[in-house]
Amino acid sequence: MLVHGSNSSPEHRRQVNDHGFAPELAGFLMLILQHLQIQDILQDITYEYQLRGDAQHALLEIYQTDEENPKPYSKLNWLRIKLRNRDFDGTRYWKFTNLSGKRNYSHAVDKVSPDKRAAELSIYALDPRFPFEHYDKPLISFIKNPFEALPQYQSKAKLIEWFEKWLQVMCLPDHPYPGYFCHIGIPKIPNFILAVVAQSLFYEERNEYRYSHLTVVPTWYHTAKSFQNKGFTFTHPEDSNTMRRLDKKVEKLLPLPESELDDPIARHIVYSQRSWIVMLQFWFSLAYKYGFDPIELCPESEQYNLHRILYPLKPTRNLWMEIKLTEELISNLSSSKG
């Protein structure tokens, strides 16, 4: 099912009630949209939204629109929120759908403990009014998805080219994070969404729709650290152990002085570069796999070598983080969502 609306239409507040959706999840996303409107978080833009769903997912997408100046803002993604029911993860009943994306949730590592009921949250919240317009297209593509840019076959030239792009990004003055599609995120929205989603899942009046845990699969190191700061923990002990080892290496290589902890610019630079350093370790691993010595290929890479400690996310293995939904958590999130 697909539902459209906009903030210029009288229908933009209508509710969704269709049994083709994971019903409670669709309702929660509409609740989020209404909260965003009430709080005027979307007041500076003209937008359209669409809500899609199936038996497992509910996906809310908000698009920037500008009739007077359709380029470059027209139909650019402003906000994307997906909630996914995890009842069938890690079992033979889990199935791919059009909204599943590339992730496979059928493995044993994906199975939710019987004493939990979990939903997965995915958030994209970047401001399309600040595109990477001063970079060339190959560099923009690299920033958006450095994983995809890794060579898929044995090629010395391609490995060198990847590292050179990585080094170029590390020297950019605005220090974009890996995975970013625009220069900056949208202030307030991620914390706000997290608070509203957690509250909605926890206080669902119908017991059969009530959830005990909110979970995420962070694609990037900086995203995992952000969720850790919000109270999320790693579901599996082996992932927690790997992250502790990785943190120790990264923080030693690129420390953040105590005097700069309250400096948002300093934090941004360090956190971004740490995330890119963690990303680089997949390049090291691939170079070894293809039979090359990465240090010989690119001598400058040696100072960033974390000696084969990899961020514990693979195409065949999800990295799960979770947080238990409690009244105390809801209270803490609600107090910080502004």
Backbone torsions as a table, in degrees:
resi	resn	phi	psi	omega
1	MET	NA	144.7	-179.5
2	LEU	-130.9	128.9	178.8
3	VAL	-121.4	130.4	179.0
4	HIS	-110.4	157.5	173.2
5	GLY	-172.0	173.9	176.0
6	SER	-155.0	164.6	178.7
7	ASN	-82.2	4.6	173.1
8	SER	-104.3	5.5	-177.4
9	SER	-115.8	141.6	179.1
10	PRO	-67.6	-12.2	-178.0
11	GLU	-90.9	2.0	-169.6
12	HIS	-70.0	-9.4	179.1
13	ARG	-103.1	5.5	-174.1
14	ARG	-66.4	151.2	-177.8
15	GLN	-89.6	158.2	177.0
16	VAL	-105.0	128.9	177.9
17	ASN	-142.3	86.1	-176.8
18	ASP	-143.4	132.5	-174.7
19	HIS	-76.8	-0.4	173.7
20	GLY	-75.0	-18.5	178.0
21	PHE	-87.9	160.7	158.4
22	ALA	-66.5	100.0	-160.3
23	PRO	-58.2	-42.7	-177.4
24	GLU	-68.8	-31.6	-177.5
25	LEU	-71.1	-40.5	178.0
26	ALA	-61.9	-43.1	178.4
27	GLY	-61.5	-38.4	-179.6
28	PHE	-64.9	-39.8	-179.3
29	LEU	-68.0	-37.1	175.3
30	MET	-65.3	-35.3	176.0
31	LEU	-63.0	-41.3	177.3
32	ILE	-60.3	-47.1	-180.0
33	LEU	-57.5	-43.3	-179.9
34	GLN	-65.9	-39.2	177.3
35	HIS	-62.8	-42.1	179.1
36	LEU	-62.5	-39.3	179.4
37	GLN	-68.7	-43.8	-178.3
38	ILE	-63.5	-39.3	-178.5
39	GLN	-81.8	-0.4	179.6
40	ASP	61.1	26.3	178.0
41	ILE	-69.3	-24.8	179.4
42	LEU	-101.4	16.5	-172.1
43	GLN	-67.2	-24.6	-174.5
44	ASP	-86.1	-0.9	-177.4
45	ILE	-130.2	154.9	166.9
46	THR	-95.3	127.8	-172.7
47	TYR	-138.9	159.9	168.2
48	GLU	-120.8	156.0	175.7
49	TYR	-135.0	157.9	169.3
50	GLN	-140.1	145.1	-180.0
51	LEU	-120.1	119.9	178.2
52	ARG	-117.6	155.1	179.8
53	GLY	-165.1	165.2	171.5
54	ASP	-147.4	-164.4	-174.5
55	ALA	-66.3	-21.6	-178.9
56	GLN	-106.3	-29.6	-166.4
57	HIS	-122.4	156.0	163.4
58	ALA	-137.9	128.2	-174.4
59	LEU	-127.4	122.0	176.3
60	LEU	-109.4	124.7	178.1
61	GLU	-122.6	131.3	178.2
62	ILE	-117.0	128.2	-175.4
63	TYR	-112.3	137.0	171.8
64	GLN	-71.4	131.1	175.3
65	THR	-131.4	148.9	178.9
66	ASP	-152.8	100.0	-174.1
67	GLU	-66.5	-34.6	-176.7
68	GLU	-75.6	-31.1	-179.2
69	ASN	-134.5	78.0	-171.0
70	PRO	-65.1	-19.4	178.0
71	LYS	-115.7	139.0	3.4
72	PRO	-96.2	14.7	-170.8
73	TYR	-88.4	-21.5	-170.1
74	SER	-58.2	124.4	174.2
75	LYS	61.1	22.8	175.7
76	LEU	-83.8	139.9	-176.4
77	ASN	-66.9	127.3	-179.7
78	TRP	-104.7	-42.5	-175.1
79	LEU	-149.6	135.6	179.5
80	ARG	-138.4	118.9	-178.8
81	ILE	-126.6	125.3	178.3
82	LYS	-125.5	130.9	172.1
83	LEU	-112.9	137.4	-176.9
84	ARG	-133.7	129.0	175.8
85	ASN	-73.9	131.9	-175.0
86	ARG	-107.2	18.2	-176.8
87	ASP	-55.6	-33.9	-174.2
88	PHE	-105.1	5.9	179.9
89	ASP	-58.6	138.5	176.4
90	GLY	72.9	14.1	179.1
91	THR	-126.0	169.7	-179.9
92	ARG	-71.0	-10.2	-178.9
93	TYR	-86.1	-12.6	179.5
94	TRP	-72.4	136.6	-179.4
95	LYS	-133.4	146.9	170.2
96	PHE	-65.7	143.3	170.9
97	THR	-132.1	176.7	179.4
98	ASN	-63.3	-20.9	-178.3
99	LEU	-100.7	4.0	-177.3
100	SER	-73.4	-23.6	-174.1
101	GLY	72.2	-151.5	-177.6
102	LYS	-90.9	-7.5	-175.1
103	ARG	-76.8	137.9	175.4
104	ASN	-106.0	127.4	-177.3
105	TYR	-115.0	27.7	-174.6
106	SER	-98.1	-1.0	-174.1
107	HIS	-86.3	163.4	-178.2
108	ALA	-59.1	-34.4	-179.0
109	VAL	-64.8	-17.9	-177.5
110	ASP	-89.9	-12.6	-175.2
111	LYS	-65.9	133.5	179.3
112	VAL	-87.6	135.9	178.8
113	SER	-55.9	141.0	-176.6
114	PRO	-58.9	-22.6	-179.0
115	ASP	-88.0	8.5	-179.0
116	LYS	-125.9	152.5	164.7
117	ARG	-125.6	122.4	-169.2
118	ALA	-124.5	148.5	169.3
119	ALA	-122.0	146.3	176.3
120	GLU	-100.0	135.3	177.7
121	LEU	-111.8	132.7	172.2
122	SER	-125.2	134.1	-179.1
123	ILE	-130.4	132.9	167.2
124	TYR	-122.8	121.5	-177.5
125	ALA	-144.9	83.8	179.7
126	LEU	-126.4	147.0	-173.4
127	ASP	-88.5	109.0	-176.3
128	PRO	-70.4	-6.3	177.5
129	ARG	-77.7	-4.3	180.0
130	PHE	-126.4	66.8	-177.6
131	PRO	-75.4	168.1	177.1
132	PHE	-82.7	60.5	-172.5
133	GLU	-76.6	-16.4	-178.2
134	HIS	-94.4	2.1	178.3
135	TYR	-104.7	154.5	175.1
136	ASP	-76.3	160.6	-173.1
137	LYS	-60.2	-42.1	178.6
138	PRO	-60.3	-37.2	179.8
139	LEU	-71.2	-38.6	177.7
140	ILE	-60.7	-44.9	178.6
141	SER	-61.9	-37.2	179.5
142	PHE	-65.4	-44.8	179.9
143	ILE	-63.5	-41.5	-178.4
144	LYS	-62.6	-40.3	-177.8
145	ASN	-152.2	80.7	178.8
146	PRO	-65.7	-23.9	175.1
147	PHE	-61.6	-46.8	-177.3
148	GLU	-66.0	-26.0	-178.9
149	ALA	-78.8	-14.9	178.0
150	LEU	-60.9	136.7	-177.2
151	PRO	-62.5	136.2	-177.9
152	GLN	-90.5	1.4	178.8
153	TYR	-147.4	166.1	-176.9
154	GLN	-67.3	111.9	-178.4
155	SER	-153.7	111.7	178.2
156	LYS	-61.9	-43.3	-178.3
157	ALA	-62.9	-41.7	-179.1
158	LYS	-68.0	-36.5	177.1
159	LEU	-65.0	-43.4	178.5
160	ILE	-64.3	-41.9	179.4
161	GLU	-61.7	-41.5	179.1
162	TRP	-62.0	-45.9	-178.6
163	PHE	-64.8	-39.0	179.5
164	GLU	-62.6	-38.5	175.4
165	LYS	-66.2	-41.7	178.5
166	TRP	-58.7	-45.4	-179.2
167	LEU	-64.8	-36.1	177.7
168	GLN	-63.3	-43.5	178.9
169	VAL	-63.8	-40.3	-179.8
170	MET	-61.5	-22.6	-177.8
171	CYS	-99.6	-0.8	-179.7
172	LEU	-66.3	140.6	-175.7
173	PRO	-67.9	-25.2	-177.4
174	ASP	-97.3	-4.4	172.1
175	HIS	50.3	64.9	177.9
176	PRO	-68.9	150.7	175.6
177	TYR	-79.8	150.8	172.4
178	PRO	-62.4	139.6	-179.7
179	GLY	90.4	-3.6	-179.6
180	TYR	-79.6	143.0	176.7
181	PHE	-105.6	-12.4	179.7
182	CYS	-142.3	172.0	-176.8
183	HIS	-66.9	-39.3	-171.5
184	ILE	-135.0	155.9	173.3
185	GLY	-83.8	-178.9	-179.7
186	ILE	-100.0	117.6	-178.1
187	PRO	-57.6	145.8	173.5
188	LYS	78.0	-35.6	-166.6
189	ILE	-62.6	-47.5	-178.3
190	PRO	-57.6	-45.9	178.4
191	ASN	-64.4	-39.0	-179.5
192	PHE	-63.2	-47.0	-179.9
193	ILE	-62.3	-45.2	-179.9
194	LEU	-58.0	-43.1	-179.3
195	ALA	-65.0	-45.9	-177.7
196	VAL	-67.9	-41.8	179.4
197	VAL	-63.0	-48.2	-179.2
198	ALA	-59.6	-44.3	179.9
199	GLN	-63.9	-42.7	-178.0
200	SER	-66.0	-44.0	-179.8
201	LEU	-65.3	-38.9	-174.5
202	PHE	-76.0	-38.4	-173.8
203	TYR	-98.9	13.8	176.2
204	GLU	-54.6	124.6	-174.4
205	GLU	-68.1	-30.7	-178.2
206	ARG	-86.8	118.2	-174.2
207	ASN	-56.2	-35.0	-176.7
208	GLU	-69.4	-14.0	179.3
209	TYR	-109.0	4.2	-175.3
210	ARG	-82.4	140.1	-178.1
211	TYR	-112.9	149.1	178.1
212	SER	-102.0	-23.5	-175.8
213	HIS	-139.0	144.9	170.3
214	LEU	-107.6	133.9	-175.4
215	THR	-128.8	158.8	178.4
216	VAL	-143.4	157.4	170.4
217	VAL	-121.3	94.4	-176.4
218	PRO	-75.7	121.1	-178.8
219	THR	-69.5	-33.1	-170.9
220	TRP	-117.9	153.4	179.5
221	TYR	-58.9	-45.0	-178.3
222	HIS	-64.8	-30.8	177.8
223	THR	-69.0	-42.7	177.5
224	ALA	-60.1	-42.5	179.9
225	LYS	-65.4	-37.1	178.0
226	SER	-63.6	-43.8	178.5
227	PHE	-67.2	-34.9	174.8
228	GLN	-59.5	-42.6	179.7
229	ASN	-64.5	-21.5	178.5
230	LYS	-91.2	-0.7	176.5
231	GLY	107.0	-0.7	177.5
232	PHE	-72.0	147.3	175.7
233	THR	-124.8	162.4	179.3
234	PHE	-79.1	133.6	-176.4
235	THR	-64.8	-40.1	-174.1
236	HIS	-107.4	132.1	-177.0
237	PRO	-56.9	-35.6	-178.8
238	GLU	-64.7	-33.0	176.7
239	ASP	-70.5	-40.2	177.6
240	SER	-61.2	-42.6	179.3
241	ASN	-64.8	-44.1	178.7
242	THR	-61.3	-43.1	-179.4
243	MET	-65.7	-36.8	177.3
244	ARG	-62.8	-42.9	178.3
245	ARG	-64.6	-41.1	-179.9
246	LEU	-66.2	-43.9	178.4
247	ASP	-57.0	-45.5	-177.4
248	LYS	-60.4	-44.1	-179.7
249	LYS	-66.5	-47.2	-175.5
250	VAL	-66.4	-43.2	-178.3
251	GLU	-68.3	-31.0	175.8
252	LYS	-71.3	-40.0	-179.1
253	LEU	-70.2	-39.0	-176.7
254	LEU	-134.9	78.8	-176.6
255	PRO	-73.3	155.0	172.0
256	LEU	-111.6	107.3	-177.4
257	PRO	-56.8	145.9	-179.4
258	GLU	-57.9	-32.2	-179.2
259	SER	-68.6	-15.1	-177.6
260	GLU	-109.2	6.1	-177.1
261	LEU	-61.2	-30.8	-178.7
262	ASP	-96.3	6.7	179.7
263	ASP	-96.3	108.1	-175.6
264	PRO	-62.2	-32.1	179.9
265	ILE	-69.4	-45.7	179.0
266	ALA	-62.1	-42.0	179.2
267	ARG	-62.6	-43.6	-179.1
268	HIS	-59.6	-46.6	-178.5
269	ILE	-61.4	-49.3	-177.0
270	VAL	-66.5	-45.7	-177.5
271	TYR	-65.2	-39.2	178.0
272	SER	-64.5	-47.9	-177.7
273	GLN	-67.9	-34.7	174.3
274	ARG	-59.9	-42.9	-178.8
275	SER	-64.9	-38.9	177.5
276	TRP	-68.6	-34.3	176.9
277	ILE	-64.8	-41.3	176.7
278	VAL	-63.6	-40.5	177.3
279	MET	-60.5	-38.1	-177.9
280	LEU	-60.2	-27.0	-176.5
281	GLN	-64.9	-26.2	175.3
282	PHE	-69.7	-31.8	175.3
283	TRP	-66.6	-44.6	175.9
284	PHE	-56.2	-48.6	-177.6
285	SER	-60.9	-41.3	-179.4
286	LEU	-68.8	-38.4	177.8
287	ALA	-60.8	-45.5	177.2
288	TYR	-61.6	-42.0	-179.0
289	LYS	-59.8	-37.7	-179.1
290	TYR	-84.8	2.7	174.6
291	GLY	88.7	18.3	179.4
292	PHE	-108.2	152.7	169.9
293	ASP	-91.6	111.0	-175.5
294	PRO	-61.9	-29.8	179.7
295	ILE	-68.9	-37.0	177.0
296	GLU	-70.5	-36.8	178.7
297	LEU	-63.8	-48.1	-175.4
298	CYS	-139.2	89.5	-175.9
299	PRO	-54.5	-30.0	-179.7
300	GLU	-65.6	-18.0	-177.5
301	SER	-73.1	-18.3	-172.3
302	GLU	-58.1	-39.4	-176.6
303	GLN	-67.7	-15.0	-178.3
304	TYR	-106.1	8.3	-175.7
305	ASN	-77.1	119.9	178.0
306	LEU	-98.4	14.4	171.5
307	HIS	58.6	55.4	168.3
308	ARG	68.3	22.8	169.5
309	ILE	-90.7	114.8	-175.0
310	LEU	-106.7	144.9	169.4
311	TYR	-56.0	128.0	-168.1
312	PRO	-80.5	53.5	175.9
313	LEU	-129.3	130.9	178.9
314	LYS	-134.4	161.3	174.6
315	PRO	-58.0	-27.9	-178.1
316	THR	-100.3	3.5	-177.8
317	ARG	-149.4	118.2	179.4
318	ASN	-80.3	146.6	175.6
319	LEU	-100.7	106.6	-174.7
320	TRP	-95.7	134.8	169.4
321	MET	-124.0	151.2	-175.8
322	GLU	-146.9	160.5	173.4
323	ILE	-143.5	135.3	-179.7
324	LYS	-79.1	132.3	-178.7
325	LEU	-83.7	116.8	179.6
326	THR	-135.3	164.6	177.6
327	GLU	-63.0	-37.0	178.8
328	GLU	-63.6	-43.1	177.9
329	LEU	-62.1	-46.2	-179.8
330	ILE	-57.6	-42.4	-179.7
331	SER	-63.4	-44.1	-178.9
332	ASN	-66.4	-42.9	179.8
333	LEU	-65.9	-40.3	-179.1
334	SER	-64.6	-33.0	-179.0
335	SER	-74.8	-18.6	-177.1
336	SER	-110.9	3.3	-173.4
337	LYS	-76.2	-12.8	176.8
338	GLY	-82.5	NA	NA
